Amino acid sequence: MAKIIHTMIRVRDLDASLNFYRQVLNLTPAHRLDFPDFSLVYLRNPENDFEIELTWNKGREEPYTHGDGYGHVAVAVDSVAQKHAELVEAGFAPLAIKEFKVGEELLARFFFIQDPDGYKIEVLERHGHYQ
């Protein structure tokens, strides 16, 4: 059986990305590899061992394109309303909280936020399938 261990995204401003992921998702560097032309920084938090790998190609000026295939990374929190309020208070711009229902049955409560490179992150409330 295969275990998923990380997903990788390319970032232009490593410091801005490190700050964003620390403040928004409490992710901090667990491992870092620095090379002359690029750095790899693996982020995680105490809740899991899955990591986001930030790849920083030194000297890159132009933004990366996401094409039409990238969707989002999803995380689960205890309270979407509380996390949303914390992010607004910290000066971030999360989108509005939404609910996904079938009839009256709540399937998901969530919002999206984008990192400094425009990658979408879905913040879901722990409920049902989304734990």
C-alpha positions as a Markdown table, in Angstrom:
| # | Residue | x | y | z |
|---|---|---|---|---|
| 1 | Met | 0.0 | 0.0 | 0.0 |
| 2 | Ala | 1.3 | 3.5 | -0.8 |
| 3 | Lys | 1.3 | 6.3 | 1.8 |
| 4 | Ile | 0.9 | 9.9 | 0.5 |
| 5 | Ile | 3.6 | 12.0 | 2.1 |
| 6 | His | 3.6 | 15.4 | 0.4 |
| 7 | Thr | 2.5 | 17.6 | -2.4 |
| 8 | Met | 4.7 | 20.1 | -4.1 |
| 9 | Ile | 4.1 | 23.7 | -5.2 |
| 10 | Arg | 6.5 | 26.2 | -6.7 |
| 11 | Val | 6.8 | 29.6 | -5.0 |
| 12 | Arg | 8.4 | 32.9 | -6.1 |
| 13 | Asp | 8.9 | 34.5 | -2.7 |
| 14 | Leu | 9.9 | 31.8 | -0.2 |
| 15 | Asp | 9.7 | 34.2 | 2.9 |
| 16 | Ala | 6.2 | 35.3 | 2.0 |
| 17 | Ser | 5.1 | 31.7 | 1.5 |
| 18 | Leu | 6.6 | 30.6 | 4.8 |
| 19 | Asn | 4.9 | 33.4 | 6.6 |
| 20 | Phe | 1.5 | 32.6 | 4.9 |
| 21 | Tyr | 1.6 | 28.9 | 5.7 |
| 22 | Arg | 2.7 | 29.5 | 9.3 |
| 23 | Gln | 0.0 | 32.1 | 10.0 |
| 24 | Val | -2.8 | 30.5 | 8.1 |
| 25 | Leu | -2.3 | 26.7 | 8.6 |
| 26 | Asn | 0.3 | 26.6 | 11.5 |
| 27 | Leu | 2.7 | 24.8 | 9.1 |
| 28 | Thr | 6.4 | 25.2 | 9.8 |
| 29 | Pro | 9.5 | 23.8 | 8.2 |
| 30 | Ala | 10.1 | 20.1 | 9.1 |
| 31 | His | 13.0 | 19.7 | 6.7 |
| 32 | Arg | 14.9 | 22.0 | 4.3 |
| 33 | Leu | 17.3 | 21.3 | 1.5 |
| 34 | Asp | 19.3 | 24.2 | 0.0 |
| 35 | Phe | 21.1 | 24.0 | -3.3 |
| 36 | Pro | 22.8 | 26.7 | -5.4 |
| 37 | Asp | 19.8 | 27.2 | -7.7 |
| 38 | Phe | 16.8 | 26.1 | -5.6 |
| 39 | Ser | 15.6 | 25.2 | -2.2 |
| 40 | Leu | 13.1 | 22.6 | -1.0 |
| 41 | Val | 11.2 | 23.3 | 2.2 |
| 42 | Tyr | 8.9 | 20.7 | 3.7 |
| 43 | Leu | 6.1 | 22.1 | 5.9 |
| 44 | Arg | 4.0 | 20.3 | 8.4 |
| 45 | Asn | 2.2 | 20.8 | 11.8 |
| 46 | Pro | 1.7 | 18.5 | 14.8 |
| 47 | Glu | -1.7 | 17.3 | 13.6 |
| 48 | Asn | -0.3 | 15.2 | 10.8 |
| 49 | Asp | 2.7 | 13.9 | 8.9 |
| 50 | Phe | 1.6 | 14.9 | 5.4 |
| 51 | Glu | 3.7 | 17.8 | 4.1 |
| 52 | Ile | 3.5 | 20.6 | 1.6 |
| 53 | Glu | 6.8 | 20.9 | -0.2 |
| 54 | Leu | 7.6 | 24.5 | -1.2 |
| 55 | Thr | 10.1 | 24.6 | -4.2 |
| 56 | Trp | 11.8 | 27.9 | -4.6 |
| 57 | Asn | 13.7 | 28.4 | -7.8 |
| 58 | Lys | 16.1 | 31.2 | -6.9 |
| 59 | Gly | 16.0 | 34.2 | -9.2 |
| 60 | Arg | 12.7 | 33.5 | -10.7 |
| 61 | Glu | 10.8 | 36.7 | -11.3 |
| 62 | Glu | 7.7 | 35.8 | -13.4 |
| 63 | Pro | 4.7 | 34.2 | -11.6 |
| 64 | Tyr | 4.1 | 30.5 | -12.1 |
| 65 | Thr | 1.0 | 29.5 | -14.1 |
| 66 | His | -1.4 | 27.0 | -12.6 |
| 67 | Gly | -2.9 | 25.9 | -15.9 |
| 68 | Asp | -6.4 | 24.5 | -16.0 |
| 69 | Gly | -5.6 | 21.3 | -14.0 |
| 70 | Tyr | -4.7 | 22.6 | -10.5 |
| 71 | Gly | -7.6 | 22.6 | -8.1 |
| 72 | His | -6.8 | 23.1 | -4.4 |
| 73 | Val | -5.4 | 21.7 | -1.2 |
| 74 | Ala | -7.9 | 21.1 | 1.5 |
| 75 | Val | -7.5 | 21.2 | 5.3 |
| 76 | Ala | -9.9 | 20.6 | 8.2 |
| 77 | Val | -10.4 | 22.8 | 11.2 |
| 78 | Asp | -12.7 | 22.6 | 14.2 |
| 79 | Ser | -14.6 | 25.8 | 13.5 |
| 80 | Val | -14.7 | 27.4 | 10.1 |
| 81 | Ala | -16.2 | 30.6 | 11.5 |
| 82 | Gln | -13.5 | 31.0 | 14.1 |
| 83 | Lys | -10.7 | 30.3 | 11.6 |
| 84 | His | -12.2 | 32.7 | 9.1 |
| 85 | Ala | -12.5 | 35.5 | 11.7 |
| 86 | Glu | -8.8 | 34.9 | 12.8 |
| 87 | Leu | -7.6 | 35.2 | 9.2 |
| 88 | Val | -9.6 | 38.4 | 8.6 |
| 89 | Glu | -8.2 | 39.9 | 11.8 |
| 90 | Ala | -4.7 | 39.0 | 10.7 |
| 91 | Gly | -5.2 | 40.9 | 7.5 |
| 92 | Phe | -5.8 | 38.0 | 5.1 |
| 93 | Ala | -8.7 | 38.0 | 2.6 |
| 94 | Pro | -10.5 | 34.6 | 2.8 |
| 95 | Leu | -13.6 | 34.3 | 0.6 |
| 96 | Ala | -17.0 | 34.0 | 2.2 |
| 97 | Ile | -18.0 | 30.9 | 4.2 |
| 98 | Lys | -20.3 | 28.6 | 2.2 |
| 99 | Glu | -22.4 | 25.6 | 3.0 |
| 100 | Phe | -22.8 | 22.5 | 0.8 |
| 101 | Lys | -26.2 | 20.8 | 1.4 |
| 102 | Val | -28.4 | 18.1 | 0.0 |
| 103 | Gly | -31.9 | 19.3 | 1.0 |
| 104 | Glu | -31.5 | 20.2 | 4.6 |
| 105 | Glu | -28.6 | 17.9 | 5.3 |
| 106 | Leu | -25.3 | 19.7 | 5.8 |
| 107 | Leu | -22.5 | 18.0 | 3.9 |
| 108 | Ala | -19.8 | 20.7 | 4.3 |
| 109 | Arg | -19.1 | 24.1 | 5.6 |
| 110 | Phe | -16.0 | 25.8 | 4.1 |
| 111 | Phe | -14.2 | 28.8 | 2.6 |
| 112 | Phe | -11.3 | 29.3 | 0.2 |
| 113 | Ile | -8.2 | 31.4 | 0.6 |
| 114 | Gln | -5.2 | 31.9 | -1.7 |
| 115 | Asp | -1.6 | 31.8 | -0.9 |
| 116 | Pro | 0.9 | 34.4 | -2.2 |
| 117 | Asp | 1.3 | 32.5 | -5.5 |
| 118 | Gly | -2.4 | 32.1 | -6.0 |
| 119 | Tyr | -2.7 | 28.5 | -5.0 |
| 120 | Lys | -6.2 | 27.8 | -3.6 |
| 121 | Ile | -6.7 | 26.3 | -0.1 |
| 122 | Glu | -10.1 | 25.0 | 1.0 |
| 123 | Val | -10.7 | 25.3 | 4.7 |
| 124 | Leu | -13.4 | 22.8 | 5.7 |
| 125 | Glu | -15.1 | 22.4 | 9.1 |
| 126 | Arg | -14.6 | 18.9 | 10.6 |
| 127 | His | -17.9 | 17.3 | 9.8 |
| 128 | Gly | -19.0 | 14.1 | 8.2 |
| 129 | His | -16.5 | 12.9 | 5.6 |
| 130 | Tyr | -14.2 | 15.9 | 6.3 |
| 131 | Gln | -12.3 | 15.0 | 9.5 |
